[in-house]
Amino acid sequence: MEIDSKFILLAISIVLLATAAAAETCTIIGTVFNEETGEELIGANVWLVDTGMGGASGLKGKFKIDNIPPGTYDVKVSYMGYGGKTITGLVTTAGDPVILNVSLLSEALEIPEIIVEAHRIMTSDVAVLANRKKAATICDGISSEQIARSPDGTSGDALKRVTGLSVREDKYVYIRGTTDRYNETALNGVRVTSADVKVDKKSFAFDQIAANQIESVVVVKTASPDLPGSFSGGMVQINTLDFPASRSLNIAYKSSRTPGTSDRTFLSSQGGSTDWLGIDDGTRSLPDIGVRNGDLDAVARALPNNWVTRPRNAIWNGSVNISYGDSYTLAGRDIGLLASLSYKSDLEINDVRYDSHQPENSFEGTRYRFNVLWGGLLKASFKPSSLHKVSLEGTFNPVAEERVVQSEGMDMHWTPKQRQSIEWEERGLFVGKLAGDHNF
């Protein structure tokens, strides 16, 4: 399937919209966490020495200091019950955000009891190792820091670095040799049900999530009471960022050649105008005639009897991925945006044989298979204050497959016959989530 010109226009539009003049000031963002446990510290003070500029860490221990003139600064971090730390000689340049993650050690002090309740995060390598050490189940994972040091382009590429896990066709997960049928996938805590047309397969378009949009990936390899009981192999938990560190735009295109298929004549049905999206435009809809009074014969007579195939050249398989992420400040409030779009299609030609173990009633022929898988991800986060956050996200994954089979042979009466079948299967999955994280 050729990549439609609409995708090229969309890519060019996003590039033009994402281009902006470089800012004259700098931003420092980062996380303050416990050096021993990897847990975040809420309410830690972070300020630039002798400048009057600074802030406090909020949810998940994150802090942000805006409008910093370019220069060299000393950054001091303190938190009650912990030893302070000063980072000297931090250089800031115009337009480029500086990421500063600070770990503090607790001190034995005579202070009243303080209870801090928060959610654990997995943004750093230290936090990932601490989680694996304390976990009651066998698990593995990678953090955003580790992903940033790798050339991975999508979440599927990053998952391949997890021990005992492999990803096939960018959508099927195999954990310790167990097929995808026995594994589960969760995106930001929401289970993603299979959208594959094959009912015994569980798939998710991992290539629709850019690697730089991932906060952490955890692969649980044994069951526990707090996890769904529908997996026996493993569960992949993908968590995306809420507020990207900087603006990013990624566009990737891949192409592959299938031996025995590419550059050959490919047969497909007449179909509709939106078949390339894996969505029927109504061409294959059942007629309403006779449905109300149960007249099935009337329905059968009204069915379109179009068995004419459309020949075309089987071009190379291809896929395109576009992702965008950025953080904004509106009236002093932080807004984060993540968006991605992926599209993949492939063609396949195979020889088939329908053998009844008898010379008669056996047929040989060719099967032409067209498969399309695409998806979109949109996530918006809003932080009205450092201790409150609201996020809204949605994913949409349509998938479709068409099979045209032409065969010939002898029927049970030794009469030469020609057969043709056209099958179309499509599914769509939409997952929406509205979540809030508050600390009082």
N, C-alpha and C positions, 0 to 999 in steps of 0.2 A: 504494500500500500504506500503510495507516495505521501510524503509529509505535506499536508495542505498548506497553501500560501497563507492561510489565516494564522498559522503558528509563526511563520516568518514575520508577518506584520505585528503579531503580538510581541515577539521578542524585540523587534526594533522599537516599538512603543515603550516597552518597559525600560530599555536602555536609555531612551531620551528622557523619560520621566525621572529616572534615578540619577541623572547627571545634574550636579549642583556645584555651586562655587564653594571652595574650601573655606572653612571658618577661620577666623583670626584668633580664636581662643581654643583651649584644650579642655578635655574632660578626663577625670580620673575615676575609674570604676573598679570595683573589686569585691572581695568577700573576706570577712573576718571569721575565723573558726578556731576551735579548740585544737591545739597541736597534738594532743594525746588521743582524742576520740574522733576527730574529724567533723564534729558537729558545729553548726554555725552559732555565732554569738549575736544576739539581738540587742541593740542599744549601745554598741561599742562606739566610743568617740574617735573620730578620725579628723585631723586638722593639719593644715600646712603651717609650720612654725613661723612665727613673726609675720603672718599675713592676714590673720583674721578670717581666713576662708577654711571651711571644713563642713562636717556633717556627722551623722550617726548611721550606723548600720541598721537596716530594717529587717523585713521578712527574709528568711534564708541567709541572714548575715550580710546582705549586700549593701553597699554604700555607693554614692555617686556625688562627685564634686564638679560643678559646672563652671564655665566662664573663667578659666584659669589662664592668665597671660603666659606665653611661652617663656621658659626659663628653667632654672635648677632650684629644687626645693628639698627641704627636709620634712618628712611626713611622720607624725607621731600618732600612735594608736594606743588607747588605754581602755580598760574595762574593769569594773569593780570585781575584786577577787582574783584578778589576773595581773601578771607582770606586764608593764608597758613595753612598747617596742618603738624604736625610731628608725626609719629608713632614710638614709642620707644620700644626697646627690641624685635625686630623682629628676630626670630631664624630661620636660614636656615640649612638644612642638605643635605648631598651629595646625588644627584640623585633625590631628591624629589622636584618638583616645588612648590612654595609658591604662593597662590592666594591672592591678596591684592586689594580690591575694596575701593576707597577713595571718599568721598563726600565733596564738598567744598561749603561754603556759600558766596554769592556775597556781595560786600561791595560798599557803595555809595562813589565813588571817582570822582574827577574832571579830567576826561580823555576824549580824543576824542572819537567819536562814533565808536564802533567796531561792525561789523555785522558777526555773525557766522552762517553759513548755514550747516546743517547736517541732517542725517536721525536719527529718534528716534530708540532706541533699547530697547529690553525687557529682558535683561539678569538678572536684579535684581528685588527683590520684590518691591522696591521703584518705579522703572520705571513702573512696571505692575499696581500698584495702581494709579500712576499719569496718566497713559493712560486711565484707567477706569474713573477717575474723569473728564477728559477733553473730553472724547469721546462723539460724538453727537448721538451715537447709544447705545443700551443696549449690553454690551459685558462682557465677563469674560475671565480669562486666568491664566496661571501658568508660572513661570519663571524657568530658569535653576537652580537657587539657591534653589527653592522649590523642584524641581525634585531631586536634589542632596541629599536632606534630607529624601527622601522616598525610599522604596525598589523596586520601579517600574523598570521593565526590558525593556519594550518597550513603544513606544508612545501610543499604545492602553491602556496600564495600566495607564499611566499618564493622559490620557483624561478622564478616569473614575473618577478622582478627581475633575473635573470641575462640578460646580453646574448645574443641569438640563440637563446633557448630559450622555448618556450611549453608550457603544460599544458592539455590538453583533457579535459573531463569528469572532472577531478581524478584521472586515472589514465593518460592517454596523453601521452608526452613527445615533442615535436617539437624537434629541434636543427638550427638553420640550415636549416629547411625540410624536413629529412629526417624521414620518418614514424617512428612508434614501432617499426615492425617492424625497423628497423636500429639501434636504440638499446638500451642496457643500463642497468640500475639496480642499485646495490650499497648495502646497508644495513649499516653498520659493518664493511665489508670483505667481506661475504657477498653474492654475486650473488642477486638476487631474480628467480626465474623467473616467467614470466607465469602468472597464474591465470585469465585471461580464457577464456570459452568459445569465443571466436573464435580458432582455432588460428594464424592469421596475424597476430595482434595480441600486443603485449607491454605488459602493464599492471602497475601497482602502485598501491595505494590510498594516494596521498600525503596525503590528508586525514585519515589515522589518526594522523599524527605532528604534535603541536602545535609551533608555531614556537618556543616558549620551551624545548622539549626538545632543540633542535638545537644541536650544537657548531659544525658547519661544513657547508657544501655546496660541493663541487667538481665542476665540469662539465668533463670532458676531451673535447676536440673532435677530437683526432687520436690515432692508435694508437701504442703503444709496446710493446716486448717484455714488460714486466711487467704488461700488461693483457690481459684476455681477447680473443681474436681473433674473437669472434662479433659484434662491432659494427663498423659502417662509418660511422655518423653521429656518435655520441658516447656518453659514459658518465657517468651521474649518480652521484656518490658522496656518500651522506648519512651523517653521523656524529652520533650522539646523545650527550647529556651523560651522564657517569657519576654525578656528585654535583651535583644542582641547587643553585643559590645560595640559594634559599628555597622554602618551600612554595608550590605553585601548584595551582589547580583551575580548569579552563576547561570550560564547557558552551556549545555552540553548536547552534542549530537553523536550518536553511534550508528554504525552501519555494519552489516554482516552478510556474507554470501553463503547460501545453503547449497551444497553439492546436490545435483539431481533436481533442483527446483529453480534456482535463479536463472534468468534469461530463457526459460522455457515458456511455452504457451500455457496459460493458467485459465481455468474455467470457473466462473462464478455465476450466481443467479442474477436476474435483473435487479432485484433488491430495491432499496430506496435511496434517497439523497443523503441520509444520515448513517448509512451502514459503516462508513469510515470511523464514526464515533462509537460504534457498538450499540446504537440505539435505533430501533425500527421506527420509521416515520409514519407508520400506519398501513404500509403496503401489505403487511402480513396479518393484519387484524382480522379477527373472525367477524363475519357479517351479522347484523342484528336480526335479519329475516328469520322468522320462525322460532326465535329463542324464547319469546314470551309464551307461546302456546305449545312449546315442546316439539315443533315440527322439524326433526333432524334432517329429513329429506330435503326440505327447503333450504336449510343451512348448507347441506352438501352441494346442492345445485348452485348456490350463490358463491361458493368458494372460487377464488381466482384460479384458473387452470392454466397457469403460465409456467411451462417447463423449459422455456428457451434459455439457454446459457449464454453468457457473454464472455468471449475470449479476450484475453489481454496478455501482455508480457509480464512474466513474474520477475519484478524488479528485486533488488536486494532488500533484506529486512532492515528496518531502521527504528530508532527511538530518539526522542528529544526530551530534555529536562530543563525547566526554567525555575529558578528559585530566587526569592527576594526577601531580605530581612532588614529592619531598621528600628531605631528607637527615636522617639520624639519627646519634646517637652512642650506642653500646652498649659499656660497659666500656672507654671510651676509644678505641674503634675506630669508624671511619666506615662508614656504610651508606647507599647511595643507592638510590632507587626511582623508576622511571618506569613509568607505566601509561596506556594510552589505548585507547579503543574508539570505532569509527565504524560507522555504518549508513546505507545509502543505497538507495533503491528508486525506480523510475520506471516509468510506464505509457506506452504509445504505441499509437495506432491509425492504420493506413495503408491506403489503397486499393491493391490488387494486381491484376495482370493476367498471366495465363499464356497467351501467344500463340504458337501453332505456325505462324504465317504462313499459316494456312488458316482459312477461315470456320468450318469444323468443328473440333472439338477445341480450342476456345479458351474460357477461363474468366476471369471477373472476380469479385472478392470483396473481403473485408476481412481484414486481419491484425491480431491483438491481441497485443502483445508486453509481457511483464512481465520486468523485470530487477532483480536485487538484488545488491548488493556491500557486504560489511562486513568488518571486520578488527579484530584486537586486537594490541597490542604490550605486552610486559612485560619489563622489564630491571631486574635487581638487581645492585648492585656492592658489594663488600666490600673494605675496605682494612685489613689487619691491622697494617700499619706504613706509614710515609711512603714507603717504597721498594718496596712490594708491593701489588698490586691483582688481584682476581679478579672476573670478571663473568659473569653467566648471563642470556641473553636469548632470547626467542622471539617469533615473529610468526605469525599465523594469518589466512589470507585465503580465505574461501569466496566463490564467485560462481556465480550461476545465471541462466538465462534460459528462459522459457517462451513458446512461440509457438502461438497458436490461429488457424487460417486457415479461413474459410468462403467458398466460391465456388460459382458456378453457371454453366452454359453448355451447349454442345452437344458431344457426343463425336464420334468419327470416323464414326459411323453417323447423325448428325443427330438423336440422341436427347437430350432435355433431361436433364441430370444435376446433382446437387448433391454437392459434395465438402466434406469437413471433415478437417483434420489437426491433431494435437496433438503438439508436440515439447517435450521437456524436456532441457536440458543443464546439467550442474553440474560444477564443479571445486573443489578445495580445495588450498591450499598452506600447509605448515607449515615454518618455518625455525627451527632452534635452534642456539645457539652458546654454547660455554663457552670463555672466554679468560682468560689470565693475563698480567700485565705485571710483570716483576720486574727490579730493579736491584741488582747485587752489587758 
